[in-house]
Every structure is written in C-alpha cells, then in structure tokens.
Amino acid sequence: MIELGTNHYQIVKDVLQGKKILDEQALASIWILDERLRELKRMDRIFSGVKFSRAVEKLLSEKESVMV
C-alpha cells in the first residue's frame, strides 16, 4: 500500500536515474501522477499540451503491459 505523503515525483525521478528499480511502488507512483495529469487536463484546457517525457511515457507503457 502507498503511504500518505509519498513523494511520487521523487520515486519516479529515482527510477529514471537508476537509483530505484521499477517495482510496485514505482508503478503506483507513475499511475498516480498519470491520473493527476489527466485530471488537470479535464479541469482546464490550458494543460492540454502538458505531457510526460519520453522516458516516463516508456515507464507508463511498461506499467500497462505489467497490468495486462
């Protein structure tokens, strides 16, 4: 279970920098950040052009393949 107050940005950053492996906690953090971005885009079109880096997009695709 993910703790309240978990710094999802730092977890994903650590994965991208090779300081942390892509484990269940990291996948959950990526999912949470993806959901937050989707919500921002729904709230205001000013966020419509915001997207993750290619590296994070790759992790998102890995997350989806793990979930299947």
Backbone torsions as a table, in degrees:
resi	resn	phi	psi	omega
1	MET	NA	142.6	179.1
2	ILE	-82.5	132.6	179.2
3	GLU	-74.6	151.3	171.2
4	LEU	-66.7	143.4	179.1
5	GLY	84.1	4.7	177.9
6	THR	-64.1	135.0	179.5
7	ASN	-88.4	90.4	-176.2
8	HIS	-62.8	-34.8	179.0
9	TYR	-62.1	-44.3	-178.6
10	GLN	-66.7	-39.5	179.0
11	ILE	-61.2	-47.2	179.7
12	VAL	-65.5	-40.6	177.9
13	LYS	-59.3	-44.1	179.5
14	ASP	-63.1	-38.2	176.5
15	VAL	-63.7	-45.9	-178.3
16	LEU	-63.9	-31.5	180.0
17	GLN	-88.2	-0.3	179.2
18	GLY	78.2	12.6	179.3
19	LYS	-85.5	-14.2	-177.6
20	LYS	-142.6	144.7	177.6
21	ILE	-81.8	160.0	177.5
22	LEU	-79.9	87.9	-178.8
23	ASP	-108.5	-170.9	-177.6
24	GLU	-61.4	-39.6	179.2
25	GLN	-64.4	-43.2	179.9
26	ALA	-66.3	-41.6	177.7
27	LEU	-62.7	-40.0	178.0
28	ALA	-64.4	-39.9	178.6
29	SER	-64.2	-40.9	177.7
30	ILE	-63.1	-42.8	179.2
31	TRP	-62.2	-44.0	-179.7
32	ILE	-62.6	-45.7	179.2
33	LEU	-64.6	-37.6	177.4
34	ASP	-63.4	-43.4	177.9
35	GLU	-63.7	-40.6	178.3
36	ARG	-62.7	-41.7	178.5
37	LEU	-65.7	-42.0	177.9
38	ARG	-60.2	-40.6	179.5
39	GLU	-65.4	-42.0	176.4
40	LEU	-59.2	-42.4	179.8
41	LYS	-65.2	-34.1	176.7
42	ARG	-71.4	-33.1	-176.9
43	MET	-72.8	-37.8	-175.2
44	ASP	-154.8	132.7	-177.6
45	ARG	-68.9	-11.7	177.6
46	ILE	-60.2	-24.8	-179.4
47	PHE	-90.4	1.6	-174.2
48	SER	-60.9	-29.1	-179.4
49	GLY	-89.7	-2.3	-179.3
50	VAL	-78.4	132.7	178.1
51	LYS	-147.3	165.2	178.2
52	PHE	-78.8	161.7	175.3
53	SER	-66.2	165.9	178.3
54	ARG	-59.8	-37.5	-179.2
55	ALA	-63.8	-42.0	178.8
56	VAL	-70.8	-38.2	176.4
57	GLU	-59.1	-38.4	178.0
58	LYS	-64.2	-42.5	177.7
59	LEU	-63.5	-38.3	177.0
60	LEU	-61.4	-40.4	178.9
61	SER	-68.6	-35.2	176.2
62	GLU	-66.3	-39.1	178.4
63	LYS	-59.5	-45.2	-178.3
64	GLU	-67.4	-34.8	178.8
65	SER	-72.0	-31.0	177.0
66	VAL	-70.1	-34.8	-177.3
67	MET	-73.5	-21.0	-176.4
68	VAL	-79.7	NA	NA
